Amino acid sequence: MVLNSLLMLVYVALVLYGAWTDMRELRISNRVSLALLVAFLGMAVSVAMPMETIAWHLGAGVLTLVAGFTLFALGYFGGGDAKLMAACALWVGWDQLYVFVLAVLIVGGVLSVLVVLLRQGLGLWPDWLVRNAEGLFTPNKAVPYGIAIAIGAMIVLPRMDVFPQGWHTLFNLIVG
């Protein structure tokens, strides 16, 4: 239970860090996605996940990676975004993959509109904010989709089969 909770905290921290770096510099390090993969393997061992379930989780990750790289090749998605989304899908698993993808798409659409509006208001924002969130404010650059991926991952978090049992009460207190 303790290792499960610790690894879930690692998952949340890495996903949020990926979103943070994407917002700051429109870049998500490969280390984030690789660390998520390693942490998932630790999680699978810590909860004695059956091999069949691990295979379904891997399938969700691989399918998402292939879709992400297809979108990357077409110029609709960043490479770091594709890897982060696939690493999150690995944790989310097959059963909740559709919820995760739908959440990312909806949040990504709203985020895209907000980024366009933020960029139109350049000159209104304090310099320190623009410097520290270049991914949000740099004109003619991609939208930092890592933010949408992280929000989608947090939305589906309590539905994941690797979500620690004791966390449901805590999550309900936080969310309301």
N, C-alpha and C positions, 0 to 999 in steps of 0.2 A: 504494500500500500504506500509506504514512504517513497520507495523508488519510483513507483507509478506517478505519484504526485510531483516528485522532483522532475521527472522527465516531461510531464505535462507543462510544468513551469518553463522548462527549457524550450519546449515547442512554442509556447505563447511568446516568450521573450525573443526567440529567433524570428518568428513571423513579424512581430512588431518592429524589430530592428531592420528587417528587410524593407518594410514599408517606410520607415524613417529615412533610411539611406536613399531610397528611391525618391522620396519627397525632397531631400536635400540636394542630391546630385544626379538624379535620373540614372542610378546604377544600383544593382543588387548583386553583391558579391557571390561568386560560386560557392564560397565557404559557407554561406548561410544555407543554401540548398543541400550541400553535402552534410553539414552538421545535422540538418533535419532528417536526412536519410539515416545517418548513424544513430541518432536519438530514437528514431522509429524502431530500428532493429533492437535497441536496448529495451524499448517499451514492449515490443512483442515478446521478448524473452521474460521480462519482469512480470507480465500478466499471463504467462504460459499460453500465448495465443496459438490456437491450432494451425497447422501448416496450411490447411485449406483457407482459413481466414487470412493468413499472411499472403497467400497467393491472390486473393481477391483485392487486398489492399495494394499489392504490387501492380495488379492489373489496372486499378484505378489510376495509380501514378503513371504507369506507362501510357495508357490511353490519353491522359491529360497532357503528358509530355509530347506525344505525337501531334495532338491537336494544337498545342501551343507552338511547336516548331513549324507547323504548317502555317499558322497565322503569322509567325515571325517571317517565314519565307515570302509571304504575300505582303509584308510590310505593315501588318495591322497590330503587331504585338512585339514587345521587346524580348530579347533572349533571356534576360534575367527574370522577367515576368513569367515566361514560359516555365523556367526551371523552378521558381518559387511556387507557382501554382501546382506544378506536378508534385513537388515535395509535400505541399499541403494536402493534395488529393491522396497521397500515400497514407497520411495520418487519418484523413476523413474516411476513407474506405469506399467500397463500391455502393453500399446501401445508402449513403448520404451524399454521394457524388453529385447527383442532380440538384440537390438543395444548395450545395456549395457553389456549383457552377451558376445556377440561377441567381443566387445572392451576389456573386461577383459581377455578373452581367448587369444586374439592376444598379448596384452601387457604382459600378464603373460608368454607366450611362449618366447617373447623377453627378459623379465626380467630373466627368468630361465637361458637362455644362458649367459646373462651378469653376473649373480651371479656365474655361473661356472667359467667364465673367471676371475672374480675378485678374487675368492678363489684360483685359480691356481697361481695368482700373489702375494700370501702372502709373506711378507718380502719386497715387493716393496712399500707398502703403509705406510704412516706415522702412528705411534702408536696411536696418538690421533684420527685419522679417524677410525681405526680398533676398538678402544675401544668404540667410539660413534655410530658405525653402526654395532654392533655385528651380527645382523640378516643378513647382507650382506656378512660378512667375516668369520663367524664361519664354519669351515669345517664339513661336514657330518650332517648338520642341514637342516631343511626345508627352502624353499625359502620364504621370507617375502611377501606373496601374497597380503597383505593389500595394498602394493604399487600399484599393478596392479588394484585392486578394486578401489582405489582412483582415479587413472588415468582414468579408465573406467567411473567412476561417473562424472568426470569433462568433459569428452568427450561428454557425453549425457546431461549434465546440461542444455544447452540452448534449448534442445528439450523437456524438461519436462513440463508437463502442469501446474505445480506450479511455474515455473520460472517467476519472477516478470516482468511485461511488460516493465518497464523502463530500465531493465537491458540489453535488446537486443542491444541497441545502445552502451552502455558501453562495453559489451562483444565483439561486432564487432570492437570497437576501440582497445581493448586489443589484440585480436586474429589477427586482421589485415584484 
